[in-house]
Amino acid sequence: MAKRTVIPFGPQHPVLPEPVHLDLVLEDETVVEAIPSIGYIHRGLEKLVEKREWPEMVSVIERICGICSFGHGMGYCLSIEGNMGIQIPERAEYLRLIWHELGRVHSHLLWLGLLADSFGFESLYMHTWKLRETVLDLFERTTGGRVIFSVCKVGGLRRDVDADTLALMERKLTELVPEIEELAKVFIEDSSVGSRLKGVGVLTAEEAAALGAVGPVARGSGLRMDVRLEEKDRLYVDLGFEPCVETAGDSHARCVVRIRELFQSIELIKAAIQRIPDGEVSVPVKGNPEREYIARVEQPRGEAYYYSKGAGEKFLKRIRVRTPTNANIPAMVKTLAGAQLADVPILILTIDPCISCTER
């Protein structure tokens, strides 16, 4: 019988942008079990609801994560709007969709760069992040920010985007497509990349469903799960949205799902720009939240919940956010069992972990 050893992984490790600790139980070079520990950067953002009035909490919730900050702000606003029965203007709905999908492109390009870095492909990493700069430039031009955008508010948006800027966005994204195609070919077809991803960390559809996996992790295992299919306003369905699904369930499949979503998000943005109506981008908001309500948003990493509870006062009684990394940690632990020690960094990255999101 092989001797078992316990190797600490993290919280400081080159592949981890944020701290998480794993105790890896090994037999020779094979991982038998992975035991995660979180809590290194808990910030108490949800507790601030007792000290910040509910309109101000948009700015707090946005700071749950700098990569998908727009989606967090939008999810909170959707929760309060549902709580108070507010219907935002149609133009605001389209602009939220445009910015949200632009955030998905930004997030997936960032992740692809980190994945390339994890197996030492530094030139691929730098080229991926070079393309990401185009997306950040569009965010800066339309919102004024590159990390925190502060354009969502309860009742709609704080600012509009003129037709010329939307046309510029469409042109820049169209020019970006062939560059992403060239990049994608390396991730999908290169043999050295494939040797690190194919057949590694297989998660079956049954395992993904039983463990509550969400986002590209679930869709990479063949599950047709996406909150955008269930949008109450039906914008995504009207734009012809269909989830990107792969069936292999390995690290390569999860990578391919995110690459396909890059092209899909760009097409959704372009279609929304073509169909966006004129009009206002916000409505007046009166009163205070008096009920409890859950909104769901398909973040780049997967499904996120936003729960709000009010009692007719300026301070909410409760705000709770369940993020996709929180849901995907059990699936990550499952893929690590049986993996080689050298594959651990890549397997952790394939769930696209955001520990800041998890520790709110």
C-alpha positions in Angstrom: 0.0 0.0 0.0 1.3 3.4 -1.0 2.2 5.8 1.8 -0.1 8.7 2.2 1.2 12.2 2.7 -0.6 15.6 3.1 0.6 18.5 1.0 -0.6 22.0 1.8 -1.6 24.0 -1.3 -2.1 27.7 -0.9 -3.2 30.2 0.4 -0.1 31.7 -1.4 0.5 30.1 -4.8 1.4 31.5 -8.2 -1.8 30.1 -9.8 -4.1 31.6 -7.1 -5.1 35.2 -7.7 -6.9 35.1 -4.3 -6.2 32.9 -1.2 -7.7 29.5 -0.7 -6.1 26.7 1.2 -6.3 23.0 0.2 -4.9 20.0 2.1 -4.1 17.5 -0.6 -3.9 13.9 0.6 -1.5 12.1 -1.8 -0.5 8.5 -2.6 2.7 9.0 -4.5 1.8 11.7 -7.1 -1.9 11.0 -7.1 -4.4 13.1 -5.2 -6.7 10.9 -3.1 -8.6 13.7 -1.4 -8.7 17.5 -1.4 -9.9 19.3 1.7 -10.6 23.1 1.1 -10.4 25.9 3.7 -11.7 29.4 3.0 -12.1 32.5 5.0 -8.8 34.3 4.5 -10.4 37.5 3.1 -13.9 37.6 4.6 -15.0 41.3 4.3 -18.5 41.4 5.9 -20.1 43.2 2.9 -23.5 41.7 3.6 -23.3 42.9 7.2 -23.0 46.5 5.8 -26.7 46.4 5.0 -27.3 47.5 8.6 -25.3 50.7 8.1 -25.9 51.6 4.5 -29.3 52.7 3.1 -30.6 50.3 0.5 -29.9 52.7 -2.5 -26.3 52.9 -1.4 -25.8 49.2 -1.2 -25.5 48.9 -5.0 -22.0 50.3 -4.7 -21.2 47.8 -1.9 -22.5 44.8 -3.7 -20.6 45.8 -6.9 -17.4 45.4 -4.8 -18.0 41.7 -4.2 -15.9 41.1 -7.3 -13.9 43.3 -9.6 -14.2 41.0 -12.6 -18.0 40.6 -12.6 -18.9 43.8 -10.8 -21.5 44.9 -13.2 -23.4 41.6 -12.8 -23.3 41.9 -9.1 -24.7 45.5 -9.2 -27.4 44.4 -11.7 -28.3 41.4 -9.6 -28.8 43.5 -6.5 -30.9 46.0 -8.4 -33.1 43.2 -9.9 -33.7 41.9 -6.4 -34.8 45.3 -5.0 -36.8 46.1 -8.2 -38.6 42.7 -7.8 -39.1 43.4 -4.1 -40.7 46.8 -4.9 -42.5 45.9 -8.1 -40.5 48.3 -10.2 -40.5 47.9 -14.0 -37.4 49.6 -15.6 -37.5 51.0 -19.2 -36.9 48.7 -22.1 -33.8 50.7 -23.2 -32.3 50.2 -19.7 -32.9 46.4 -20.0 -31.0 46.3 -23.3 -28.1 48.4 -22.0 -27.9 46.1 -18.9 -27.7 43.1 -21.3 -25.0 44.8 -23.4 -22.8 45.6 -20.4 -23.4 42.2 -18.7 -22.3 40.3 -21.8 -19.4 42.7 -22.3 -18.4 41.7 -18.7 -18.6 38.0 -19.8 -16.2 38.6 -22.6 -13.8 40.4 -20.3 -14.0 37.7 -17.7 -13.5 34.8 -20.1 -10.5 36.5 -21.8 -9.0 37.1 -18.3 -9.6 33.4 -17.4 -8.0 32.1 -20.7 -4.9 34.2 -19.9 -4.6 32.8 -16.4 -5.1 29.2 -17.8 -2.2 29.7 -20.3 -0.1 31.1 -17.5 -0.9 28.1 -15.3 0.8 25.7 -17.7 3.7 28.1 -18.6 2.5 29.4 -22.0 3.5 33.0 -21.3 3.2 34.4 -24.8 -0.4 33.0 -25.1 -1.2 34.6 -21.7 0.1 38.0 -22.7 -1.7 37.9 -26.1 -5.0 37.0 -24.4 -4.8 39.9 -22.0 -3.9 42.2 -24.9 -7.2 41.4 -26.5 -8.9 42.0 -23.1 -7.7 45.6 -23.1 -10.1 46.3 -26.0 -13.1 45.3 -23.9 -11.9 47.3 -20.9 -11.5 50.3 -23.2 -15.1 49.9 -24.2 -16.2 49.8 -20.6 -14.2 52.9 -19.8 -15.7 54.8 -22.7 -19.3 53.9 -21.8 -19.2 53.8 -18.0 -16.1 55.7 -17.0 -14.6 52.7 -15.1 -12.5 49.7 -15.9 -13.1 47.7 -12.8 -16.1 49.2 -10.9 -18.6 50.8 -13.2 -21.4 52.3 -11.0 -23.9 52.6 -13.7 -26.7 50.4 -12.3 -29.2 51.8 -9.9 -32.5 50.7 -8.6 -35.0 51.8 -11.3 -32.6 51.5 -14.2 -29.3 53.1 -15.1 -27.3 56.3 -14.1 -26.3 57.1 -17.6 -27.2 56.4 -21.3 -25.0 55.5 -24.2 -25.4 57.4 -27.4 -25.9 55.9 -30.8 -22.4 56.8 -32.1 -20.8 55.1 -29.1 -22.9 52.0 -29.6 -21.9 51.9 -33.2 -18.2 52.2 -32.1 -18.7 49.3 -29.7 -20.2 47.1 -32.4 -17.3 47.9 -34.8 -14.6 47.2 -32.2 -16.2 43.9 -31.2 -16.5 42.9 -34.9 -12.8 43.6 -35.3 -12.0 41.6 -32.2 -13.6 38.4 -33.5 -10.9 37.3 -36.0 -8.2 37.9 -33.3 -10.2 35.7 -30.8 -10.6 33.1 -33.5 -6.8 32.9 -33.9 -6.4 32.7 -30.2 -9.1 30.0 -29.8 -7.4 27.8 -32.4 -4.3 27.6 -30.1 -6.4 26.6 -27.0 -8.5 24.1 -29.0 -6.1 22.5 -31.4 -2.5 22.9 -30.0 -1.2 19.5 -28.9 0.8 20.9 -25.9 -2.3 22.6 -24.6 -4.5 19.5 -25.2 -2.0 17.3 -23.4 -2.6 19.4 -20.2 -6.4 19.6 -20.6 -7.9 16.6 -22.4 -9.1 13.8 -20.2 -8.0 15.7 -17.1 -10.5 16.3 -14.2 -13.5 14.6 -15.8 -16.8 15.5 -14.2 -19.8 13.5 -15.5 -23.2 15.1 -16.0 -24.6 13.0 -13.1 -21.8 14.2 -10.8 -22.2 17.8 -11.9 -26.0 17.7 -11.2 -25.6 15.9 -7.9 -22.9 18.4 -6.7 -24.8 21.5 -7.8 -22.3 22.7 -10.3 -23.2 25.8 -12.3 -22.1 27.9 -15.3 -19.4 26.6 -17.7 -18.5 23.8 -15.2 -22.0 22.4 -15.5 -22.3 23.1 -19.3 -18.9 21.5 -19.9 -20.4 18.3 -18.4 -23.4 18.3 -20.7 -25.9 20.1 -18.5 -28.1 22.6 -20.4 -28.3 25.0 -17.4 -28.3 28.8 -17.9 -30.4 31.4 -16.1 -30.5 33.4 -19.4 -32.9 30.8 -20.7 -35.4 31.8 -17.9 -35.2 35.6 -18.1 -38.6 37.0 -17.2 -38.2 39.8 -19.8 -37.3 37.2 -22.4 -34.7 39.4 -24.0 -32.2 36.6 -24.4 -34.7 34.2 -25.9 -35.8 37.0 -28.3 -32.2 37.4 -29.4 -31.9 33.7 -30.2 -29.9 32.7 -27.2 -29.0 29.0 -26.7 -26.5 27.8 -24.1 -23.1 26.5 -25.2 -22.8 22.9 -24.0 -20.0 20.3 -24.3 -20.3 16.7 -23.2 -16.7 15.5 -22.4 -16.7 16.9 -18.9 -13.0 17.4 -18.7 -10.8 20.5 -18.4 -10.7 20.9 -22.2 -14.5 20.9 -22.4 -14.8 23.6 -19.8 -12.3 25.7 -21.7 -14.2 25.2 -25.0 -17.4 26.3 -23.4 -15.9 29.6 -22.4 -14.3 30.1 -25.8 -17.7 29.5 -27.5 -19.3 31.9 -25.1 -16.9 34.6 -26.1 -18.3 34.6 -29.7 -21.8 34.1 -28.4 -21.7 37.1 -26.1 -20.3 39.3 -28.9 -23.1 38.3 -31.2 -25.7 39.0 -28.4 -24.2 42.5 -27.9 -24.3 43.2 -31.6 -27.9 42.0 -31.9 -28.9 44.1 -28.9 -27.3 47.2 -30.3 -29.3 46.7 -33.5 -32.6 46.3 -31.7 -32.2 48.7 -28.8 -35.2 51.1 -28.6 -35.1 54.9 -27.8 -36.4 56.2 -24.5 -35.5 56.8 -20.9 -33.0 54.7 -19.0 -34.5 55.0 -15.5 -37.8 55.5 -13.6 -38.5 57.3 -10.4 -38.4 55.1 -7.3 -40.5 55.9 -4.2 -40.9 54.1 -0.9 -38.8 51.3 0.7 -38.6 47.6 0.2 -41.2 45.8 2.3 -40.9 42.1 1.2 -38.3 39.5 0.5 -37.3 38.6 -3.1 -34.7 36.5 -4.9 -33.2 37.5 -8.2 -31.0 35.2 -10.3 -28.3 36.3 -12.7 -26.0 34.2 -15.0 -22.6 35.5 -14.1 -19.6 34.6 -16.2 -18.8 31.8 -13.7 -22.4 30.6 -13.4 -25.7 31.2 -11.6 -25.7 33.8 -8.7 -28.6 34.4 -6.2 -29.4 37.9 -4.8 -31.8 37.8 -1.8 -33.1 40.9 -0.2 -35.5 41.4 2.7 -37.0 44.7 3.7 -39.4 46.0 6.3 -40.5 49.3 4.8 -37.4 51.1 6.2 -34.4 52.7 4.7 -32.2 49.9 5.9 -32.8 46.4 4.6 -33.1 43.6 7.1 -31.0 41.2 5.1 -29.1 40.9 1.9 -27.6 37.6 0.9 -25.6 36.7 -2.3 -24.7 33.2 -3.3 -22.0 33.2 -5.9 -21.1 30.6 -8.5 -17.6 29.8 -7.0 -19.4 28.9 -3.8 -21.5 26.4 -5.8 -18.6 25.0 -7.8 -16.2 24.2 -4.9 -17.7 20.7 -4.4 -17.3 20.0 -8.1 -13.7 21.2 -7.9 -13.0 18.8 -5.0 -14.5 16.0 -7.0 -12.3 16.6 -10.0 -9.2 16.8 -7.8 -9.7 13.3 -6.4 -7.7 10.9 -8.6 -5.8 13.7 -10.4 -2.0 14.1 -10.6 -0.3 16.6 -8.3 1.0 18.5 -11.4 -2.6 19.0 -12.6 -4.0 20.5 -9.4 -3.4 24.2 -10.4 -5.1 23.7 -13.7 -8.1 21.9 -12.2 -8.5 24.7 -9.6 -8.5 27.2 -12.4 -11.1 25.4 -14.5 -13.9 26.4 -12.2 -12.6 30.0 -12.6 -12.5 30.5 -8.8 -13.2 33.9 -7.3 -12.6 33.7 -3.6 -13.5 37.4 -3.2 -17.0 36.5 -4.4 -17.2 33.5 -2.1 -16.1 35.5 1.0 -18.7 38.3 1.3 
